[in-house]
């Protein structure tokens, strides 16, 4: 009669240990993640405005734009110049968690100079692993 009681107690202890952080939650290993982001008329399609990855992932953002644009990934301090019609890769390891904007620091001729303004066009969300 003591065996039926043993299973619920074991489950209760495992749940309590997980809740207290004593039992690690298993997640997948870091992955290589590649996304293609198309900028058309200085905008990105609504379904591409948020890119979600997990901490530790190696991320490649493949940019294609109809106009030259200077891009900056805030929080990681990575910048790149995407020339019109030339696919350009922005690659990084997602080490910091949070929500990070990728801003356009200039389009066309202003992409080559000092940006006076910045417009977030995509957000990268790095979720904890």
CORUR-V176366 format. One record per residue. RES is the residue in one small letter. OMEGA is omega in radians with two decimals (none if undefined). Layout:
# CORUR-V176366
[[RES	OMEGA] [RES	OMEGA]]
This chain:
# CORUR-V176366
[[x	-3.12] [x	-3.13] [x	3.13] [x	-3.14] [x	-3.08] [x	-3.11] [x	3.12] [x	3.13] [x	3.10] [x	3.10] [x	3.12] [x	3.13] [x	3.09] [x	3.11] [x	3.11] [x	3.10] [x	3.09] [x	-3.12] [x	3.13] [x	3.10] [x	-3.12] [x	3.13] [x	-3.11] [x	3.06] [x	-3.09] [x	3.07] [x	-3.14] [x	3.06] [x	3.07] [x	-3.08] [x	2.95] [x	-3.13] [x	3.14] [x	3.13] [x	3.03] [x	-3.13] [x	-3.12] [x	3.09] [x	3.14] [x	-3.08] [x	3.09] [x	3.12] [x	3.08] [x	3.12] [x	-3.10] [x	-3.12] [x	3.13] [x	-3.06] [x	3.10] [x	3.13] [x	-3.10] [x	3.09] [x	3.09] [x	3.11] [x	-3.13] [x	3.12] [x	2.97] [x	-2.99] [x	3.02] [x	3.05] [x	-3.13] [x	-3.06] [x	3.00] [x	-3.09] [x	3.08] [x	3.13] [x	3.11] [x	-3.10] [x	3.04] [x	-3.09] [x	3.14] [x	3.05] [x	-3.13] [x	-3.12] [x	3.08] [x	3.12] [x	3.10] [x	3.13] [x	3.08] [x	3.07] [x	3.12] [x	3.11] [x	-3.11] [x	3.08] [x	-3.12] [x	3.11] [x	-3.08] [x	-3.12] [x	2.99] [x	-3.01] [x	3.12] [x	3.01] [x	-3.07] [x	-3.09] [x	-3.13] [x	3.11] [x	3.11] [x	-3.14] [x	-3.02] [x	3.12] [x	2.90] [x	-3.05] [x	2.98] [x	3.14] [x	3.09] [x	3.08] [x	3.08] [x	-3.11] [x	-3.14] [x	3.13] [x	-3.10] [x	-3.08] [x	3.10] [x	-3.10] [x	3.08] [x	3.14] [x	3.09] [x	-3.12] [x	3.07] [x	3.12] [x	3.12] [x	3.02] [x	3.04] [x	3.08] [x	3.12] [x	-3.10] [x	3.10] [x	-3.14] [x	none]]
